[in-house]
Amino acid sequence: MDLATHVDDRSPRGIAAAVARLVHGGELVPGDRLPTVRALAVDLGVSPATVSGAFQALATVGLVASRGRAGTFVLPPPAAWLPPRYRDLAEGAPARLDLSTGTPDPDLLPSLGPALARVAARTPAAEAGTYLSAPLVPELESLLRESWPFVPQRLTVVDGAVDAISRTLEQVASFGDRVAVEDPGFPPLFDLLDQLGLQRVPVALDRNGMRPDSLARALAAGASVVVLQPRAQNPTGVSLTPTRARELAAVVRRVPAATAVTVIEDDHCGQISSARDVSLGTWLPDATVHVRSYSKSHGPDLRLAAVGGPARVLDALVARRMLGPGWTSRLLQHVLVDLLTDPAAIDAVAHARRVYFARRRALTTALATLDVHVDGGDGINLWLPVHDERTALLRLEAAGIRAAPGTPFVANGADDQAPHLRVTVGLLSDDVAEVAQALALAARP
Ligand SMILES: Cc1ncc(COP(=O)(O)O)c(C=O)c1O
């Protein structure tokens, strides 16, 4: 398209407005490349600085993004239905290699087809149950009980880990309450706390998870709920050791009995984690709600997470859910039972766990040879220290790679943490050396 013919006002503002009109009118679509600053300046008979000013204005409002030497591209419109931090994570141009998503490799999920066929053949129609049947099918309950890291009073299944956290928070916290969170931590958790009117109290991490001294300060500051990821923490990859879990439980126990503290554990990686399934519930069974997601191990679209903990929280949670979704489809629960007991599906998940471990190690080893050091860690995400977040993202974009910006993961805004990117290393099946080079270059001053 001859962009210059659509410009009637040759000021930066006028040029930006012309491009915006073309985008809104659908004549320029997401992914289209704008002419170079120099070429458009020549066509319009203005200085390159004028065109550059126009492009910068368009980038500021999120209509276009510069990808360095590759050019300036029209962006997809922001998704109004996404919460703010999800939107931050979704921003940016499509890339050849997208390591920004935090999602599992679809090729490493167990196949659903055989499980669906077996369940369809086996499950009698009567199994559909009634509105008054127990929401958790007994076969799944036994499997969960056998594998739960402590003895929970109650267990149930809900629509994913975030649903479990959200429903638990509704039971144990009220508007204005303080919630201790990992810093850095999971951005949608911060959005959820904002929505519920709960205040974040950041807790610092070291290589074994939340630091006991920092958690003690958060509890002394009045936090009545603690949300933590016991293993493969997103974004850092750190996991609690049993010793650290015991230390944290001791910190919680020191809080005066009158102040009931609830610990919510988000085991979002579940069976693809190579770290042990530790829980503060071993020492605090009356205060711990443990959540195990099957999104990373068996597929995000199953929307299944198990929740176990004290009756005072779980009974109220299930009762509240009966007045909405009611229960998780028993059909889906039987699919999960099948996947948790079928040898091929068990092997597929074990294979995925080993592959993720190997991918992570391959990248951290390659980075180390380039003098970028990332601690061991576990799971599908890697927390990459960079000199400057924006520069790093732009350099990666120029190399055709997308990573997630670190800022949304920081509990209290950007200023109190060194800049990082989150790289979903679990999706990196080949080109490790090349990607390591690009990441190392992106990280430099
Ligand atoms: C820490 C954490 N919690 C929860 C989730 C989402 O889990 P689910 O799909 O079970 O809601 C994720 C997904 O990446 C996560 O990283």
The ligand as a MOL file (V3000), in Angstrom:
LIG
                    3D

  0  0  0     0  0            999 V3000
M  V30 BEGIN CTAB
M  V30 COUNTS 16 16 0 0 0
M  V30 BEGIN ATOM
M  V30 1 C 1.6190 -20.6320 39.2720 0
M  V30 2 C 0.4880 -21.0080 38.4050 0
M  V30 3 N -0.7110 -21.2220 38.9460 0
M  V30 4 C -1.7660 -21.5720 38.1890 0
M  V30 5 C -1.6460 -21.6980 36.8340 0
M  V30 6 C -2.8530 -22.0440 36.0330 0
M  V30 7 O -3.2550 -23.3240 36.3270 0
M  V30 8 P -4.7030 -23.8560 35.8960 0
M  V30 9 O -4.6510 -24.0400 34.4130 0
M  V30 10 O -4.8200 -25.1330 36.6160 0
M  V30 11 O -5.6810 -22.8310 36.3120 0
M  V30 12 C -0.4260 -21.4970 36.2220 0
M  V30 13 C -0.2970 -21.6210 34.7690 0
M  V30 14 O 0.7150 -21.3570 34.2010 0
M  V30 15 C 0.6670 -21.1390 37.0370 0
M  V30 16 O 1.8590 -20.9070 36.4870 0
M  V30 END ATOM
M  V30 BEGIN BOND
M  V30 1 1 1 2
M  V30 2 1 2 3
M  V30 3 2 2 15
M  V30 4 2 3 4
M  V30 5 1 4 5
M  V30 6 1 5 6
M  V30 7 2 5 12
M  V30 8 1 6 7
M  V30 9 1 7 8
M  V30 10 2 8 9
M  V30 11 1 8 10
M  V30 12 1 8 11
M  V30 13 1 12 13
M  V30 14 1 12 15
M  V30 15 2 13 14
M  V30 16 1 15 16
M  V30 END BOND
M  V30 END CTAB
M  END
